[in-house]
Amino acid sequence: MIHYFPENRSNPDVYVTQGPDAYDNTQRALGSMDLSGVKGLRVLLKPNVGRPAEPGTAVTTNPEVIAAAIDIFREAGAMVAIGESPIVGVDLEKAYRICGVTQIAQSRNCPLIDMDKRPFVERSIPNGRVINTLQVCADLDDFDLIVSIPVMKMHMHTHVTLSIKNMKGCLWRRSKVKLHMLSPREGDDNKPINIAIADMSSVLRPHLSIIDGSVGMEGLGPSAGTPKELGVVVVSSDPFAADSVACELMGTTAQKTPHLAIAAERGYGIIDMDAIRIHPANWRDWIKPFDIPPHNLEIHFPNIAVLDKKSCSACQSTLLLFLKKYAQELLDYFPNQNQVHIAIGKGHDEIPDNTLCIGNCMFKQKDQGIFVQGCPPVSSEILKTLTDHAKNSA
Ligand code: SF4
């Protein structure tokens, strides 16, 4: 990997700024680094704009953080563009607009790239444990320097999502979903998704991380959690060190984050807090512990029993989003019941009658309940199936 920043690789520097203005925080944090090496380079900013969400909801990157990054890299003499490959089924043009990215890009005449437009490039992973190749967006090869700009969030499947995990948004179209569909490895307690992200990080990691902690997300992240204001920005040319400090600011650790711990053990980056040089010295004053994601969805959604046998995280995420939006009205579709059963995964033999069966893995049981096709289906398809079923039963 080429290093453009004159930093100490064994003892990486991480810069944290705090204040009410995300633009100013970002400029100050990046201004602490020596950016002279970026002159004449082509810089790709990779924010999290995976789905449409209003600024301030902590689902996507604060546009002011992106704006500050454009301005400071241009002042340093770089050519800058913004790129994303969104979640499957998301209209990226709409996501850029609703997230406030189109406005800041247009006002600065900064190119906005839909990285799914071109055919993918295959990248092999020589030391991969659960994946051996990746389908990567071709646009990455047009840039010298990749900057990951995630939001500070807890994550249902990966504990947190920060600058390493954000690079999954550089995987081409549906190939992202494949990482959620891997089978567990015999004798390995780690979820396959976490091993896969560590594998991915061996060949796809950013040169620089700018972590947006203006408003983070606690609990049911990455999209159904609760916004939490921190007013911080974290910057480093070692993405593992940046993620480690962001973890601490969220009240957790990189060691508790399997994909970071696995990758660091393999030597891809530094997560040892004793080895990281963090500026300023009083950065711990800004720690605000986040609620961790719940292990049991039923605590959050009473009257709903989730039957999960050998599902993958893609269906779990779909279900979570669906419940977040529609849990209140779900019982209306099951008028004679005081509890609704929902089943996901391929490991079911028996399910209660009238179970809501989500995803193609439930095809075998389709006659025992209400079956929603898809791998995974999206929330609106689940709702449509329920609505159609109610009409047909009336
Ligand atoms: S149907 Fe759901 S659980 Fe089954 S493979 Fe597809 S996304 Fe995963």
Residues whose N, C-alpha, C, O or C-beta is under 5 A from the ligand:
A	BS01	SF4	M181 S311 C312 A314 C315 G345 G359 N360 C361 G374 C375 P376
